[in-house]
Amino acid sequence: MGFFVLLTSCDGGNSSDTSSSSSGNSASSSGPDIEYQDYYSDYYDSIESWTDGDNLREQLRTLVNYNVNLVDFNASSNIWAVNQLADETIDNYDRIDIVYGNYQPLKTFTASGSNGGWQREHAFAQSLGDFDVASASRNANESLIMRSDFHNLFASDGTLNGSRNNLNLGDVTSEMGAISNPKDSFGNETECYRTDFVFEPPDKDKPMLSRAIFYIATRFADLDVVEGISAVRSKTHGMLSDLLEWSESPVTRREYKHNIGVYHFQNNRNPYIDYPELVDYVFGDKKDEAGVLKTLRPSYYDVVLAGGEENAGDTHNLTIRNVKSNYMVGDPFSKADDLKVFTVANDLTLSDNLGITAFETTYADFYHFVDGDLGKKTVSVSHQSFNVSYEIEIISSASSLALYKYILTADDAFKDKTAQSTPYSITLGGLAFDFYMKSGYASQFQASAGTGRQFGTKDYPIDNMYLETSSPFNVDDKTRVNAVYIVASTNKNPGASPAINVSIGEYSFPQRALIIGPSGTNTLYSFEVPEEGSYEGKVRIAFSGFTDGALYIKQFAINAV
């Protein structure tokens, strides 16, 4: 089709994260026709004009059935991947938008048994269209193709998906019987309503779901959308008037993203998203009218170009992915390792990963969480004038509640220590210790990896090492020790049998083998005296078996009563 000349100006609009600025009214209703540029890379090249709605519907059916890739809804390796891409949230690519619910689950939290994970919802219900199973009128392959069309599939809350079941989507009224307000999988209130015949989704989902229903009724010749309430296996979806009204709302950025996400896997598009006014020509008041495609306002013009006021490559928003959301007290916040930050252009293309100097976060790089940070916190990320935020949770551990705790730092007393025949006398957090390494040296502090101080290397391993209080433990006049905690890790080849030995005075705990790498896998080792017992004396933490690699210590703690 290749058209691009604007014959006259058109109304501009404001850019928005959630919607276009135009309701998609035809240019012919307010003056001379506008010929819009082909923004869809010749996808609609086969359609120039139509004589009426039936003629247009046939042309669209041919187009959306051409060279379509089947992604098996039941068995493909991509059964979750399509919606994981298509329904990604605008500013956090670890999460997805769902229909019916008001939360944004992790895209990896997919349904399994009764775990409360998100499911996939058919806008045009399978049993209404008689494509949930092979039937007298459809063989197994035909049914599979129909239920595997992801333009009709959206990430959904599982409980609300079940509440909708096979009901018609539409606006509920008291004339339909008793109205209920179902809750989501976590017991939260929703904006969904239902009767025994009709399910009404939240306003945010209505336009997108209606255009999906019109699409599926266009792609498959024996499906249709009709007035009134459709019965199961009627091959129709009811509530035509409601769906037409819903489809008058502008295409949102979320809906546009779903369209191109499905296109990436399936190789076809939903024309009613790309050209919203087509709904009226096929199913609405204009179905007896002829038309010309290039005079219809494409959603790209508003969603991407903001009514022609912006460029496709301009930055639209900031987004994040690979976000670390759970921390323990003592863990560091690392801009390089705990999240990736990108800019998203108006056309949804992603920039390269921003370097850590290009964005700011609520917490300074390598900030270590303390007891005062416990609970859920919001992290704000900013780049230039763009911002995005996400939630983290800092939890406690027995070690963080101990009477004495020490988190190693880049300038701790271990720095630059090398093996010598006699122990070093060092002070850590106000407590005196004797520190001994048989060989090797205290290596670099692994701030970015979050593993703390490295002791030994492959070429210069420590062999064995200990840290012992210089005198019997006494902090705040408490001398009876009942627990010792160490957060430590190894690299992937530390030696044949790395181990920890801990003792309190004359009492020794059973030796514990260390979990071997890979580097960066912190483990909390807890040594707790059984049956609420306690002992007095020096506290000794010893490591052995490091003959071919490194030990990392992040923190240790001692509790006394």
N, C-alpha and C positions, 0 to 999 in steps of 0.2 A: 504494500500500500504506500509506504514511503512518504506520506504527506507531512508537511512541517510548517507551511506558511500560515501565519495568523492573518486572516482577512480584516479583522477588526479587533479592538482590544476587548478583554474580558475582565470581569471583576476580580480583583486580587483578594487574598485572604490571609489570615494570621496563621503562622505555623503552630502546631500543637502536638504534644506527645500522643494524644488520644484520638484526634479526629481531624478531618479536613475542614476547610472553611466554607465549603459550598454544599448545598443539598443535592447537587447534581442536576439542576434544572436545565432543560434544553435551551440552547442559545436561540432557537427559532421562536421561543415564546417572548423574547424581549428585544428582537431586532434581527439584523442580518445574521446568517449562519456564520459560525466560526469554524475554520478548519484547523483542527489540532494536529500537532506533530505526532508521528507514530513513535510512541514511547516504549513499545513492547517488542522491539527487534523483529518486526515482520511476522509475529505470531498470528496476527489477524489478517494477514495478506489475502486470504481467500474470501474474506467478507468485505464487500464494498457497500452494498445496499440491499434492501429487501422490499418486497411488495406488501407483506403483512406479517403478523406475528407467527403464523404457521410456517411461512417461508423462512423467516429468521430462525425459528426454532430448529428447523431441519439443517440449516447451514451451521448453526452452533453445534448441533449434535454431531455432525460430520467432523467438525474441527476438534472437539474435545475427545473424540474417540480415535483420533489419528495418532498412531505410534505411541500409545500409552504403555508405560512400564507397570507391570503388576508387582506390588509389594504385598505379599500374602499376609492378610490380617491375622491369620492364625499361627503360621509357622515360619515366616521369614525372620532372618536375623535382624531385620530392621523394623520389627513390629513396634518397638518403642522409639526407635531412632527418628522416625518421621515426625512424630509430635514433639520429640525432644528438640528438634530443630525448629519446626514450624511454630510451636507455641512458646518458645523462649520469651522471657520477659524482656522488655525494652532495655533495661539498665542492669540486669544481672543474669548473665548467660548460664549460671548454675541452676536457675529456677525457671519455672514455667507458669504461664497464665492458664487457669482452668475455667471451664464453663460451670455455671451454677454456683460455685463457691466463691468466697471473698479472700482467700489466702493464696499464696504462691509457693507450692511445694518444691523441694529439690527435684530436679529432673530425673535423678537416679532413684527417687523414692516411688518406684512403680509397684502396682498392686501385686501382691503375692499372698494367697490365702486371705486371711482377715487382718492384714497388717495396716490397713487404712491408707495404703498408697493410692496414687491417682490411677484412674482407669481411662479408657478411650470411649467416648460417647458418639453414637451415630445421630446426627441431627434429624435426618429422615429415618425414623426407627426401622430396624431390620424387619420386624414382623409386620409392620404396616405395609412395607413394600414386598413382603413375602420373599426376602432374600437372606433370612437368617440361616436357613437350611435348604438342602435340595427339596423340591416339592413337586407336585404333579405338573406344574407349569414351568419349573426351572430345574435344569440339571445342576450337578454339584459345581461344575466349573463356572457356570453363569452366576450362581449364587455367590461363589467366592469372589468373583470380579466385582460384583456389586457391593458386597460388604467390605471389600478391601480398597474402596476409593477414599483416600484420605482427605479429599476436599469435603467429605461428609463426616470426618472424624476429628474430634477435638479432645484434648486432655480434659478430664472431668473429675470432680469429687465422686468417690465411689458410692457413698450412701445416697447422694442426691441423684446419681445416675440410676440407682435402683429404684428410687422413689418415682422418677419419671417413667421408668420401665418402657412400655410401648405406647404411652399416651400421646395424643396430638399435642404439639406445641402451639400455644395461642394465649390469648388473654382470658383469664378466668373471670366469671361473673357469678353472682349469687343465684341466678337462674339455673346454673349448672349443678346445683346441689351444695353440700357442705364444702367449705374451703378450708384447707389446712396449710400450715406453713412449715414444711419439713426442715429439719436441722441437718448440718453437714456431718461428716464422719467423726468430728471431734466434739459434737454436741453444740456447736455454735449456731446462733440465729442466722438466717439467710434472707434473701429477698426473693425466694422462690415460693410459688403458691400452686396448689393443685386441687382438682376435684377428682371424681372417679373417671373423668373422660379427658381432661385437659390439664397440661402442666405449663405453668408460666415461668420462664426463666427471668433472671434479673435484667433490667433495662440494658445493662452494658453488653449483654450477650445476644440480645434480640436481633439486631441487624445482621450480624455475622451468621447466626444460625438460619435466619430466613433465606439469605442468599445461598447458603449451602443446600438447603432443601430445594430451592429453585434450580440449582445446578444439577443435582442428582436426578430431578424429574426431567431435565433436559437431556442429559447424557443417555439415559435409558428410555427407550421409546414407549415402553408399556407402563411407566410411572407417570403420575400426574399430581397436581395440587388442586384441590377442589374446595368449594364452600362447605361449611358445616363440619361435623366430626366424622372422621374416617374410621372404618372398622379394621380390625386386624386382618391381614392378608387381602385387603382390598386393592393393594398396589397404588394406593393414593395416600396423600397426607392432607389433612383437612385444614380448616381455619385460614382459607385463602385471603380473606379480607384483612385479618390480623397480620399475616406475613407480609402482605403488600405494604401495609402501613409501617411495619418494622423496617422494611427495606428502603424506606424513604430517608432514613437517617444516613449521614455520611459514612463512607468507609473509614475505619480507624486504622491507625498505624499497626496496631496489633493484628487486625484482620488482613491487612495488606501483607504483613510478614508471614502469616499463615499461608497465604496464597503462593508466595514465591518459595516458601519452605517446602510445600508439597510438590510444587513444580520441579524442584531440585531432584526429588526422588521419582516422581510419577511422570514427568515430561508433558503434563498438560496443565492448563490454567483454568480458573473459574472466571468466565467472562463477565459475570454479574458483579464481581469485585473490581475488575479492570474498567468496566463501563457500567456503573450502577443503573443507569437509565434503561438498559436493555431489559430489566425485569418488567418494566411497564409495557414495553413493546411486545413481550411474549406472553405475560400473564395478566397485565393490567388494562388500564383504560385505552392504551394506544395499540392494542393488539390487532386492530383493523387498519392501522396506518402503515404507510411506507416510511422508510427512513434511510439515512446515509450515515455510516459508522463514523466517518471522520468529523462529523459535526457534533458528535456527542462528547461531552466533557469527560475525559478519562480520570480515574481516581489518582493516577500518577501525578497529574497536574496539580492536585491539591495536597495529597499526602506527602509527596516528595518535593515538589517545587513550591509549595505554599502559595498556590494561585499565581505562579509565575514570578514570585518575588524573590525566590532563592534559587541557588544552583544545586544540582543533584549531589555534588561532591562536598558541599559545605558541611561542617560539623553540626550535627543535630543534638547529640547527647553523649554522655560518658557512660561506659558500661564496664562491668567487672566480671571475672570468671576465675575458676580455680581458687575460690575463697576458703580460707581456714576459718571455721566458725566456732570451734571449741578449744579452750585453753585451760590449763591448770595454773594455779598460783605458782609463780616462779618462771613460767614460760615467757620467752621474749616475743615481742611483736616484730616481724620482719617484713618490710615493704617488698623485698625481693622474692621472698618465698611464700608469703601468706596470701597473696592475691596477685592477679594480673589485671592491668587497667588498659582500656582502649577507648578511642573515640569512635563514634558511629556516625557515618555520613547520612545525609537526608535519604539517600537511596539504599540505606541499610548496609553498605559495605563497611568493613571493619578496618581500622588502622593497624599498624604494627603495634606490638606490645610497648606501652610507654615505659621508658626508663624510670628508675626510682627517683631521680632528681626532677622529673617532669610533673609529679603530682604530690600533693600533701595529704596527710591522714591525721585523724584525731590523735593517735598515739605516735610519739616519736619513734623513729627507727631504733630497734633493739631495746625498746622499753620493756622492762620485766614486770609482769602483773603481780600485784601484792594483794594481801588479804582485803584491803579496802576496795578492791575492784570486783569483789565477788558478785555474781549475778549476771543478768543480761545487760549488755551495753550496746550503744549504737556507734559505729565507726563511720565517720564522714570522709569521703574522698573527693578532692577537688583538683581540677586542672583548668587553668585559665578561668573562664567564667562558668564552667560546667561543674556540677556536683552530683554525687550519687552516695547513698548510704546503705549500710547493711548491718545486721545484728550479729553479735557474738555473745558467747556465754563463757564466763570464767568460773570454774568450779574449784572447790577446795579438795585437798586430799589429807590423809592422816598426817603426812609429812608437813603440810603447811600449817597444821594446828599444833605442831609440837612446840615444846617449851623453847628449845633452841633450834634455829635453822640457819643454814648458810647457803647462799646462792653464789656460785663462783662467777667472777667477773674478769674482764680483760686485764685488770690491774691487780688481781688478787695476789696473795703472798706466794703462790706457786710459780709465778711468772719468772722465767729465766733460771729456774732451779735445774741443776744437773745431778746425776748420781754421785754420791760420795759415801765413804765408809761409815760415817756417823750420821745420825739423824739431824735434820734442820729443826731449829726451834722457831715456830711461826705462830702468829696470832690471827685467828679468823673470827670476825664478828665479836671480838672482845674475849674469846676463849683461847687459851694457849694449847698448842698441839706440838707433838714431835712428828716430823714427816720424813719418810725414808723411801728411796728408790734404789734398787739393786743396780740397775743400769739404765741407759737412755737418758731422757730429759723431759721436763715439762714443756710441751710444745705449744703451738698457737692456741688462742681462744677462738672457738668456732661460733662466732656470733650469728652469722647468717644461717648456719645449719641448725642453730638452737640446741646444740649438744654440749655447750660449755667448754671446759678446759680439756685439751688433748694431752694425754700422757704417753710418750713414746711414739715411735713411727715404725714402719716396716723394717727399715734399716737399723734403727736404734730402739728396739723394744725395751720395756721396763723390766721384764721378767717378773719380778714381784715388787710390791709397794705397800706401805701401810701409813695410816694416819691414826695417831693415838693421843688422847688428851694427856697433857703433861702431868696432871695430878688427878686424883679421883674427881669425878664429875660433880660440880656444884654450881648451879645457876639459880639465882633468886632463893638461895638457901634450900633448894630442892636437890636431893642427892640420890634418890632411889630411881634408877633408870628402868623404864619398862618397855621402851621401844626405840629402835634405830631405823632410819629410812635413808636410802640412797637412790638417787636418780642417775643412772649410768647407761652407757652403751659401748659397743665395740665397732671396729670396722669389720669387713667381711671375712678377714683371715687373721684373727688376733693370736692364734696359737691353738694347740690341740685341745686344751681343757681349761679355759679361763674361769675363775671362780672367785667368790667373795666369802671371807670369813669375818664374823663379827663376834665380839666378846664384850661383856660388862664385868669388870673385875675377874673373878674366878669362873664366871658363868660363860659358856660358849654356845652359840647357836649352831645348829647343823650347817655344814658348808652348803652354799648355794652356787650352782653353775650359772654363769652369765649367758644371757641370750645373745647369740652371735649375729651381728650386723644384718643387713647392710648399714653403713654409717648413717646416722640420723635417726635411728629407731630407739628412742629413749624408753627405758623401762624403770618403773618404780619397784625397788626391792625393799620389802617390808620385813623387819625382824622384830617380832613382838613377843614378849614373855607371856607364856600361857597362863590361864587361870588367874588373871589379874595380879600376877607376881611382879617383883621388881628386885633389882640388885644394886649394890653400891660398888664403886671402884672406877678405875680408868676405863674409858670406852675406846675400843680399838676396831678400826675398819681396815681390813687387809685384802689386797688383790693379788692373785697369783695366776700363772699359766700364760702370761703375755710374752710369748717368745717369737712372735712373727707379725705383730701388728700393734694397733693402738687401743687404749682405753680412753673413754670420754666420761667425765663427771660433770653433771650439771648442778646438782645440789645434794646436800645431805642434812639430816635433822636428827635430833636426839630429844626424846621426851622423858621427863622425870616427874615424880609425884612427891 
